[in-house]
Amino acid sequence: MTSIIIIIGGGIGGLTTAIRLAAAGQKVIIYEQNATLGGKMGLVQQDGFRWDSGPSVITMRPVFEELFASVGRRLEDYLTLQPVEPSTRYFYPDGTVFNVSRDLAAMAQQIASLDRRDVEGYLAFLAYAARLYRLTSPAFIYNEPPSWRTLAQVSPLDVRYIDPFRTMQQAIDSFVHSPHLRQLLGRFATYVGASPYQAPATLNVIAHVELTEGVWYPQGGIYAIAEALTRLAHELGVEIHLNHAVQKIVTSPDHQVKGVVLADGRVIYSHIVIANVDVATVYQKLLLPQVISPRHIARLTELEPSCSGFVLLLGIAKSHPQLAHHNIFFSGDYRREFSDIFEHGRPPDEPTIYVAITAKSDPDHAPPGHENWFILVNAPAINNTYDWTTQAPAYRERILDRLATFGLEIRPHIQTEQHLTPLDLARLTGAHRGALYGLSANSRWTAFRRPHNRDPRVRGLYFVGGTTHPGGGVPMVMLSGKLVARLVLAA
């Protein structure tokens, strides 16, 4: 075992891995290029407003509890996770408003108002999603990356229930009739940056995690997670260097990791390097061509990426009691929206708009009588079709126009603002083409194509984060850290 383990990037994956390795007695050093930790989990403060600029929906509470318990700590001593109710408030163009709740009776009453047949259909869908979770989570979430041998371990009687040959939307439509409910359930594809009209039905497992187990909010804001993990890492002796970019990963002629070269030219030696950076970015920028061939890089980078996002951070000098903590304003043509993103490579003409207002749960995130709006719309990964450097202001206006059609004319009340384009996401986080979740999940083979946590070509190089197994989202990235720590300690 090496005397030092280097982690490139202090995102949630890097912090989680460092915590587990340090608790096992390893000397761990994190080099982070930015002035703060957290990766895509960012924090912006301006003019008395506070915004979480990255992840905003937290599920799978047991993953958080297990991490802290694994190192002899209690989650409650570091982080207060409180349930969000309603989980999300949905607004439709026809004026329908629907509150998703963990209260099954409340859900049934609302569903019956849409289509009485769908009460039974929704319950059947929940059972279907729960079975998907039971069958797939051991192989596709909690253990090493799946292979064809993994599928062979699934009982032949259960294989058909994994549902890989239908799309998510085809499966959803087989359970419920209401177009409103169909659109709502299809939205869970966006949690992995995919389209419900292309992603395999297996991914309906995502709905189980939120609809059955609920949504959680860390008191103080989502960034409180990064702060809690940073505190724990420091307590366990993890050495953290901010504003320290890694320029290269050093390898021997026989492709064994030897260490890293920092931007200031210093060489830090280690036989184990863990990259909490997009795998494609590592291959393109941190390894020499003789280590990873251009052909292999091309093969990875030519695969379809997940969607990116366009973010507006608005300080609003007005309160909106009709809005909840999490809000979705649906487009009128959902299929066209995803076609715009994945087939035409352009931001949707009529986007679905997500608005999170953490001031609903933490009033001090905005001045009294004000609200902090985090607005996210799905956008294509960076391509030559759309130029964000010149077209971002016009797209901002399109979003505000769409909100106005829902009775939310907020322009006169915008007191302060910032925006983040896919170009900013790529620059700040190293995400290849600004993709939020690495490879697209629009193929039934994505789970098998996602890069392994242990690089097969470079000994001592590991990957953690949303672009490797088991995928994107805060809990999944934390599970990625658990797996990488286990692989390193077993080496």
PAGU-292437 format. One record per residue (C-alpha): residue number from 1; residue in three letters; y, z negated, x negated. Coordinates in steps of 0.5 Angstrom, whole numbers, padded with zeros to 4 digits, m for minus. Layout:
residues N
PT   seq   type   north      up    east
PT   NUM    ala       Y       Z       X
...
***
This chain:
residues 491
PT   seq   type   north      up    east
PT     1    met    0000    0000    0000
PT     2    thr    0007    0002   m0003
PT     3    ser    0012   m0004   m0004
PT     4    ile    0017    0000    0000
PT     5    ile    0017    0004    0006
PT     6    ile    0023    0008    0008
PT     7    ile    0025    0010    0015
PT     8    ile    0030    0016    0015
PT     9    gly    0034    0014    0022
PT    10    gly    0035    0008    0025
PT    11    gly    0034    0010    0032
PT    12    ile    0030    0006    0037
PT    13    gly    0023    0009    0034
PT    14    gly    0026    0007    0027
PT    15    leu    0028    0000    0029
PT    16    thr    0021   m0001    0033
PT    17    thr    0017    0002    0027
PT    18    ala    0021   m0003    0022
PT    19    ile    0020   m0009    0026
PT    20    arg    0012   m0008    0027
PT    21    leu    0012   m0007    0019
PT    22    ala    0016   m0012    0017
PT    23    ala    0012   m0017    0021
PT    24    ala    0006   m0015    0018
PT    25    gly    0009   m0017    0011
PT    26    gln    0012   m0010    0009
PT    27    lys    0018   m0009    0005
PT    28    val    0022   m0004    0010
PT    29    ile    0029    0000    0009
PT    30    ile    0032    0004    0014
PT    31    tyr    0037    0009    0012
PT    32    glu    0042    0011    0018
PT    33    gln    0047    0017    0017
PT    34    asn    0052    0014    0022
PT    35    ala    0056    0008    0022
PT    36    thr    0052    0005    0028
PT    37    leu    0044    0004    0030
PT    38    gly    0041    0007    0036
PT    39    gly    0040    0014    0035
PT    40    lys    0041    0018    0042
PT    41    met    0042    0011    0045
PT    42    gly    0050    0011    0043
PT    43    leu    0056    0006    0045
PT    44    val    0063    0009    0046
PT    45    gln    0069    0004    0048
PT    46    gln    0076    0007    0049
PT    47    asp    0082    0004    0053
PT    48    gly    0078   m0002    0056
PT    49    phe    0072    0002    0058
PT    50    arg    0065    0002    0056
PT    51    trp    0060    0007    0056
PT    52    asp    0053    0008    0054
PT    53    ser    0053    0015    0052
PT    54    gly    0045    0016    0051
PT    55    pro    0039    0014    0055
PT    56    ser    0041    0011    0062
PT    57    val    0035    0009    0066
PT    58    ile    0030    0004    0063
PT    59    thr    0023    0004    0066
PT    60    met    0016    0001    0063
PT    61    arg    0018   m0007    0062
PT    62    pro    0011   m0009    0059
PT    63    val    0013   m0004    0053
PT    64    phe    0019   m0008    0051
PT    65    glu    0015   m0015    0053
PT    66    glu    0009   m0013    0048
PT    67    leu    0014   m0011    0042
PT    68    phe    0017   m0018    0042
PT    69    ala    0011   m0022    0044
PT    70    ser    0007   m0018    0038
PT    71    val    0012   m0021    0033
PT    72    gly    0012   m0028    0036
PT    73    arg    0018   m0027    0040
PT    74    arg    0020   m0027    0047
PT    75    leu    0024   m0022    0050
PT    76    glu    0028   m0026    0054
PT    77    asp    0031   m0029    0048
PT    78    tyr    0034   m0023    0046
PT    79    leu    0035   m0018    0052
PT    80    thr    0036   m0019    0060
PT    81    leu    0032   m0014    0064
PT    82    gln    0034   m0014    0071
PT    83    pro    0032   m0010    0077
PT    84    val    0036   m0004    0079
PT    85    glu    0037   m0004    0087
PT    86    pro    0037    0002    0089
PT    87    ser    0034    0005    0083
PT    88    thr    0038    0011    0085
PT    89    arg    0042    0014    0090
PT    90    tyr    0041    0021    0092
PT    91    phe    0046    0026    0095
PT    92    tyr    0045    0032    0098
PT    93    pro    0049    0038    0100
PT    94    asp    0048    0037    0107
PT    95    gly    0051    0030    0107
PT    96    thr    0044    0027    0107
PT    97    val    0044    0020    0103
PT    98    phe    0037    0017    0101
PT    99    asn    0036    0011    0097
PT   100    val    0030    0010    0093
PT   101    ser    0028    0003    0093
PT   102    arg    0022   m0001    0090
PT   103    asp    0021   m0004    0097
PT   104    leu    0016    0001    0100
PT   105    ala    0018   m0001    0108
PT   106    ala    0025    0001    0106
PT   107    met    0023    0008    0103
PT   108    ala    0018    0009    0109
PT   109    gln    0024    0008    0114
PT   110    gln    0028    0013    0110
PT   111    ile    0022    0018    0109
PT   112    ala    0021    0018    0117
PT   113    ser    0028    0020    0118
PT   114    leu    0027    0026    0114
PT   115    asp    0020    0028    0117
PT   116    arg    0015    0023    0120
PT   117    arg    0009    0026    0117
PT   118    asp    0012    0025    0110
PT   119    val    0011    0017    0110
PT   120    glu    0003    0019    0110
PT   121    gly    0004    0024    0105
PT   122    tyr    0009    0020    0100
PT   123    leu    0004    0014    0100
PT   124    ala   m0002    0019    0098
PT   125    phe    0003    0022    0093
PT   126    leu    0004    0015    0090
PT   127    ala   m0004    0014    0090
PT   128    tyr   m0004    0021    0086
PT   129    ala    0001    0019    0081
PT   130    ala   m0002    0012    0080
PT   131    arg   m0009    0015    0079
PT   132    leu   m0006    0020    0074
PT   133    tyr   m0003    0014    0070
PT   134    arg   m0010    0011    0070
PT   135    leu   m0013    0017    0067
PT   136    thr   m0008    0020    0063
PT   137    ser   m0005    0014    0060
PT   138    pro   m0010    0012    0055
PT   139    ala   m0011    0019    0052
PT   140    phe   m0004    0021    0052
PT   141    ile    0001    0015    0052
PT   142    tyr   m0002    0009    0049
PT   143    asn   m0007    0012    0043
PT   144    glu   m0007    0017    0038
PT   145    pro   m0004    0024    0039
PT   146    pro   m0009    0028    0044
PT   147    ser   m0014    0033    0042
PT   148    trp   m0019    0037    0045
PT   149    arg   m0024    0032    0043
PT   150    thr   m0020    0027    0047
PT   151    leu   m0021    0031    0053
PT   152    ala   m0028    0031    0052
PT   153    gln   m0028    0023    0053
PT   154    val   m0025    0024    0060
PT   155    ser   m0031    0024    0065
PT   156    pro   m0033    0030    0068
PT   157    leu   m0032    0027    0075
PT   158    asp   m0024    0025    0073
PT   159    val   m0022    0032    0069
PT   160    arg   m0020    0035    0076
PT   161    tyr   m0016    0030    0078
PT   162    ile   m0011    0031    0071
PT   163    asp   m0009    0037    0075
PT   164    pro   m0007    0041    0069
PT   165    phe   m0007    0048    0073
PT   166    arg   m0002    0047    0078
PT   167    thr    0006    0046    0077
PT   168    met    0009    0039    0079
PT   169    gln    0012    0042    0085
PT   170    gln    0006    0046    0087
PT   171    ala    0003    0039    0087
PT   172    ile    0009    0035    0090
PT   173    asp    0009    0041    0096
PT   174    ser    0002    0039    0098
PT   175    phe    0004    0032    0099
PT   176    val    0010    0032    0103
PT   177    his    0014    0037    0107
PT   178    ser    0021    0035    0107
PT   179    pro    0025    0039    0102
PT   180    his    0030    0033    0101
PT   181    leu    0024    0029    0099
PT   182    arg    0021    0035    0095
PT   183    gln    0027    0036    0091
PT   184    leu    0027    0028    0090
PT   185    leu    0020    0028    0087
PT   186    gly    0021    0034    0083
PT   187    arg    0027    0031    0079
PT   188    phe    0022    0027    0075
PT   189    ala    0021    0033    0071
PT   190    thr    0028    0032    0068
PT   191    tyr    0026    0026    0065
PT   192    val    0022    0030    0059
PT   193    gly    0027    0036    0060
PT   194    ala    0023    0040    0064
PT   195    ser    0023    0044    0070
PT   196    pro    0018    0042    0076
PT   197    tyr    0017    0049    0077
PT   198    gln    0014    0050    0070
PT   199    ala    0011    0044    0068
PT   200    pro    0004    0042    0069
PT   201    ala    0003    0037    0075
PT   202    thr    0000    0032    0070
PT   203    leu    0007    0030    0069
PT   204    asn    0008    0027    0076
PT   205    val    0005    0021    0072
PT   206    ile    0012    0020    0071
PT   207    ala    0014    0019    0078
PT   208    his    0009    0013    0078
PT   209    val    0012    0009    0073
PT   210    glu    0019    0009    0076
PT   211    leu    0017    0009    0084
PT   212    thr    0012    0004    0083
PT   213    glu    0014    0000    0077
PT   214    gly    0022    0000    0078
PT   215    val    0028    0001    0074
PT   216    trp    0031   m0004    0070
PT   217    tyr    0038   m0005    0067
PT   218    pro    0039   m0009    0061
PT   219    gln    0045   m0014    0062
PT   220    gly    0051   m0012    0058
PT   221    gly    0049   m0005    0058
PT   222    ile    0043    0000    0055
PT   223    tyr    0046   m0001    0048
PT   224    ala    0044   m0008    0049
PT   225    ile    0037   m0006    0047
PT   226    ala    0039   m0003    0040
PT   227    glu    0043   m0009    0039
PT   228    ala    0037   m0013    0041
PT   229    leu    0032   m0009    0036
PT   230    thr    0037   m0009    0031
PT   231    arg    0038   m0017    0031
PT   232    leu    0030   m0018    0031
PT   233    ala    0030   m0013    0025
PT   234    his    0035   m0017    0021
PT   235    glu    0031   m0023    0023
PT   236    leu    0024   m0020    0020
PT   237    gly    0028   m0018    0013
PT   238    val    0029   m0011    0015
PT   239    glu    0034   m0008    0010
PT   240    ile    0039   m0003    0014
PT   241    his    0044    0002    0010
PT   242    leu    0049    0005    0015
PT   243    asn    0053    0011    0013
PT   244    his    0047    0013    0008
PT   245    ala    0045    0020    0010
PT   246    val    0038    0022    0007
PT   247    gln    0039    0029    0004
PT   248    lys    0032    0031    0001
PT   249    ile    0025    0028    0002
PT   250    val    0022    0028   m0005
PT   251    thr    0014    0030   m0006
PT   252    ser    0010    0031   m0012
PT   253    pro    0007    0038   m0013
PT   254    asp    0000    0036   m0009
PT   255    his    0005    0034   m0003
PT   256    gln    0005    0027   m0004
PT   257    val    0011    0023   m0002
PT   258    lys    0015    0020   m0008
PT   259    gly    0021    0018   m0004
PT   260    val    0028    0021   m0002
PT   261    val    0035    0023   m0005
PT   262    leu    0041    0020   m0001
PT   263    ala    0047    0024    0000
PT   264    asp    0050    0021   m0006
PT   265    gly    0045    0023   m0011
PT   266    arg    0041    0017   m0011
PT   267    val    0033    0017   m0011
PT   268    ile    0030    0012   m0008
PT   269    tyr    0022    0012   m0009
PT   270    ser    0017    0010   m0004
PT   271    his    0010    0013   m0003
PT   272    ile    0011    0012    0005
PT   273    val    0017    0016    0009
PT   274    ile    0018    0015    0016
PT   275    ala    0022    0020    0019
PT   276    asn    0026    0018    0026
PT   277    val    0029    0025    0026
PT   278    asp    0027    0031    0030
PT   279    val    0021    0034    0027
PT   280    ala    0024    0041    0026
PT   281    thr    0030    0038    0023
PT   282    val    0026    0035    0018
PT   283    tyr    0022    0041    0016
PT   284    gln    0028    0046    0016
PT   285    lys    0033    0041    0012
PT   286    leu    0029    0035    0009
PT   287    leu    0023    0039    0006
PT   288    leu    0023    0044    0000
PT   289    pro    0020    0051    0003
PT   290    gln    0014    0050   m0002
PT   291    val    0012    0044    0002
PT   292    ile    0013    0047    0009
PT   293    ser    0012    0054    0009
PT   294    pro    0018    0058    0013
PT   295    arg    0012    0061    0017
PT   296    his    0010    0054    0019
PT   297    ile    0017    0052    0021
PT   298    ala    0018    0059    0025
PT   299    arg    0012    0057    0029
PT   300    leu    0015    0051    0031
PT   301    thr    0022    0053    0032
PT   302    glu    0020    0059    0036
PT   303    leu    0017    0054    0041
PT   304    glu    0021    0053    0047
PT   305    pro    0025    0047    0047
PT   306    ser    0027    0042    0052
PT   307    cys    0033    0042    0056
PT   308    ser    0040    0039    0053
PT   309    gly    0045    0036    0056
PT   310    phe    0053    0036    0057
PT   311    val    0056    0029    0058
PT   312    leu    0063    0027    0061
PT   313    leu    0065    0020    0060
PT   314    leu    0070    0018    0065
PT   315    gly    0075    0012    0066
PT   316    ile    0076    0013    0073
PT   317    ala    0082    0009    0076
PT   318    lys    0079    0008    0083
PT   319    ser    0073    0004    0086
PT   320    his    0068    0008    0090
PT   321    pro    0064    0003    0094
PT   322    gln    0059    0009    0097
PT   323    leu    0056    0010    0090
PT   324    ala    0051    0006    0087
PT   325    his    0049    0004    0079
PT   326    his    0045    0011    0079
PT   327    asn    0047    0017    0083
PT   328    ile    0045    0024    0084
PT   329    phe    0048    0030    0087
PT   330    phe    0043    0035    0088
PT   331    ser    0045    0043    0088
PT   332    gly    0043    0047    0094
PT   333    asp    0038    0051    0090
PT   334    tyr    0034    0047    0085
PT   335    arg    0030    0053    0083
PT   336    arg    0036    0057    0081
PT   337    glu    0038    0051    0077
PT   338    phe    0032    0051    0073
PT   339    ser    0032    0059    0072
PT   340    asp    0039    0059    0069
PT   341    ile    0037    0054    0064
PT   342    phe    0030    0056    0062
PT   343    glu    0030    0063    0063
PT   344    his    0037    0065    0062
PT   345    gly    0039    0060    0057
PT   346    arg    0046    0058    0061
PT   347    pro    0049    0052    0064
PT   348    pro    0047    0052    0072
PT   349    asp    0052    0055    0076
PT   350    glu    0051    0050    0081
PT   351    pro    0048    0044    0077
PT   352    thr    0045    0038    0079
PT   353    ile    0050    0032    0077
PT   354    tyr    0048    0025    0075
PT   355    val    0053    0019    0075
PT   356    ala    0051    0013    0072
PT   357    ile    0057    0007    0073
PT   358    thr    0054    0001    0069
PT   359    ala    0061   m0003    0072
PT   360    lys    0057   m0003    0078
PT   361    ser    0052   m0008    0075
PT   362    asp    0057   m0011    0069
PT   363    pro    0064   m0011    0072
PT   364    asp    0067   m0012    0065
PT   365    his    0065   m0005    0063
PT   366    ala    0072   m0002    0066
PT   367    pro    0078   m0006    0068
PT   368    pro    0079   m0009    0075
PT   369    gly    0079   m0004    0080
PT   370    his    0076    0002    0076
PT   371    glu    0070    0005    0074
PT   372    asn    0066    0008    0068
PT   373    trp    0063    0014    0070
PT   374    phe    0057    0017    0065
PT   375    ile    0056    0024    0068
PT   376    leu    0050    0028    0065
PT   377    val    0048    0035    0067
PT   378    asn    0042    0039    0064
PT   379    ala    0044    0045    0060
PT   380    pro    0040    0049    0056
PT   381    ala    0038    0048    0048
PT   382    ile    0043    0051    0044
PT   383    asn    0043    0059    0044
PT   384    asn    0047    0065    0043
PT   385    thr    0048    0066    0051
PT   386    tyr    0053    0060    0051
PT   387    asp    0059    0058    0047
PT   388    trp    0060    0051    0048
PT   389    thr    0066    0051    0043
PT   390    thr    0070    0055    0048
PT   391    gln    0067    0054    0054
PT   392    ala    0066    0047    0055
PT   393    pro    0073    0046    0058
PT   394    ala    0071    0051    0064
PT   395    tyr    0065    0048    0065
PT   396    arg    0068    0041    0066
PT   397    glu    0072    0044    0071
PT   398    arg    0066    0047    0075
PT   399    ile    0063    0040    0075
PT   400    leu    0069    0036    0078
PT   401    asp    0069    0042    0083
PT   402    arg    0062    0040    0085
PT   403    leu    0063    0033    0086
PT   404    ala    0069    0035    0090
PT   405    thr    0065    0038    0095
PT   406    phe    0061    0031    0096
PT   407    gly    0068    0028    0097
PT   408    leu    0069    0026    0090
PT   409    glu    0076    0029    0088
PT   410    ile    0077    0024    0082
PT   411    arg    0081    0029    0078
PT   412    pro    0088    0025    0080
PT   413    his    0084    0018    0078
PT   414    ile    0082    0020    0071
PT   415    gln    0085    0015    0066
PT   416    thr    0081    0017    0060
PT   417    glu    0075    0021    0058
PT   418    gln    0071    0024    0052
PT   419    his    0065    0029    0053
PT   420    leu    0059    0031    0049
PT   421    thr    0056    0038    0048
PT   422    pro    0049    0040    0046
PT   423    leu    0053    0042    0039
PT   424    asp    0055    0034    0039
PT   425    leu    0048    0032    0040
PT   426    ala    0045    0036    0035
PT   427    arg    0051    0034    0030
PT   428    leu    0050    0026    0032
PT   429    thr    0043    0026    0032
PT   430    gly    0040    0031    0028
PT   431    ala    0036    0034    0035
PT   432    his    0034    0041    0034
PT   433    arg    0038    0046    0038
PT   434    gly    0041    0039    0041
PT   435    ala    0034    0039    0045
PT   436    leu    0034    0032    0048
PT   437    tyr    0026    0031    0048
PT   438    gly    0024    0036    0043
PT   439    leu    0019    0041    0045
PT   440    ser    0019    0043    0052
PT   441    ala    0014    0040    0057
PT   442    asn    0014    0047    0061
PT   443    ser    0007    0048    0058
PT   444    arg    0000    0045    0060
PT   445    trp   m0001    0045    0052
PT   446    thr    0005    0041    0050
PT   447    ala    0002    0035    0049
PT   448    phe   m0003    0038    0044
PT   449    arg    0003    0042    0041
PT   450    arg    0007    0036    0040
PT   451    pro    0007    0035    0032
PT   452    his    0003    0029    0030
PT   453    asn    0006    0022    0028
PT   454    arg    0002    0023    0021
PT   455    asp    0004    0030    0018
PT   456    pro   m0002    0034    0016
PT   457    arg    0001    0037    0010
PT   458    val    0005    0032    0006
PT   459    arg    0001    0025    0005
PT   460    gly    0005    0019    0006
PT   461    leu    0010    0023    0011
PT   462    tyr    0010    0020    0018
PT   463    phe    0014    0022    0025
PT   464    val    0017    0017    0030
PT   465    gly    0021    0019    0036
PT   466    gly    0022    0023    0042
PT   467    thr    0020    0030    0038
PT   468    thr    0013    0027    0036
PT   469    his    0007    0023    0040
PT   470    pro    0008    0021    0046
PT   471    gly    0014    0024    0048
PT   472    gly    0021    0022    0050
PT   473    gly    0025    0017    0053
PT   474    val    0026    0010    0051
PT   475    pro    0019    0006    0052
PT   476    met    0015    0012    0050
PT   477    val    0019    0012    0043
PT   478    met    0018    0005    0043
PT   479    leu    0010    0007    0043
PT   480    ser    0011    0012    0038
PT   481    gly    0013    0006    0033
PT   482    lys    0007    0002    0035
PT   483    leu    0003    0008    0033
PT   484    val    0006    0010    0027
PT   485    ala    0006    0002    0025
PT   486    arg   m0001    0002    0026
PT   487    leu   m0003    0009    0022
PT   488    val    0001    0006    0016
PT   489    leu   m0002    0000    0016
PT   490    ala   m0009    0003    0016
PT   491    ala   m0008    0008    0011
***
